[in-house]
Amino acid sequence: MAKKVNNTGLKMKTTTIGLTKKHACYLEGLSKSSRFSGGRKISRTAIIRALLLACKDFEIDVSGVKSEQELYERVLSAFDRHK
């Protein structure tokens, strides 16, 4: 079976993630906003991949993290340090 390839030519692995309805709606809104502002509609998976790539540029300290909320706070802290 051939692996999927995205528009950058990179091989991709399918991964399922659980999102709340609020998160899914937010992603869909970003996607539509791109199209309606003169660009092209961006898929939700492309948005998530771009966010992951951007996060790689930040030194996010995940040591000892015990909750999603704590991780969220660490991500915000890493973003603030990167400014």
C-alpha positions in Angstrom: 0.0 0.0 0.0 1.4 3.4 -1.0 1.8 6.1 1.7 0.0 9.3 1.3 2.0 12.3 0.0 1.0 15.9 0.8 1.5 18.8 -1.6 5.1 19.3 -0.4 5.9 15.8 -1.5 6.5 14.5 2.0 5.2 11.1 3.0 2.5 11.2 5.6 1.2 8.9 8.3 -2.5 9.1 9.1 -3.1 9.8 12.8 -6.5 10.3 14.4 -6.9 13.0 17.1 -9.9 13.8 19.2 -11.2 17.4 19.1 -14.0 19.1 20.8 -16.7 20.6 18.6 -15.4 24.0 19.6 -11.9 23.1 18.4 -13.2 21.6 15.1 -15.3 24.7 14.5 -12.3 26.9 15.1 -10.2 25.0 12.6 -13.0 25.1 10.0 -13.3 28.9 10.6 -9.6 29.4 9.9 -10.0 27.3 6.8 -12.9 29.3 5.4 -11.4 32.6 6.5 -8.4 31.9 4.3 -10.6 31.2 1.2 -12.9 34.2 1.8 -10.0 36.6 2.2 -8.7 35.9 -1.3 -6.6 32.8 -0.6 -7.4 29.2 -1.0 -9.3 27.0 1.5 -6.7 25.3 3.8 -7.6 21.9 5.1 -7.8 21.4 8.8 -5.0 18.8 8.6 -2.8 21.4 6.9 -3.5 23.9 9.6 -2.6 21.4 12.3 0.6 20.4 10.5 1.6 24.0 10.2 1.0 24.6 13.9 3.1 21.6 14.7 5.9 22.8 12.5 5.7 26.2 14.2 5.8 24.7 17.6 9.1 22.9 16.7 10.7 26.3 16.6 9.9 26.9 20.3 11.6 25.3 23.2 8.5 23.9 25.0 9.4 22.4 28.3 7.2 19.4 28.8 9.1 17.9 31.7 6.7 16.9 34.6 3.6 18.1 32.8 0.5 16.5 34.4 -2.4 18.0 32.5 -3.5 19.6 29.2 -4.0 22.9 31.0 -0.4 22.8 32.3 0.9 22.0 28.8 -1.2 24.9 27.4 0.5 27.3 29.9 3.9 26.0 29.0 3.2 26.5 25.3 2.1 30.1 26.0 5.2 30.7 28.1 7.4 29.4 25.3 5.7 31.7 22.8 6.3 34.7 25.1 10.0 33.8 25.4 10.3 33.6 21.6 9.1 37.2 21.0 
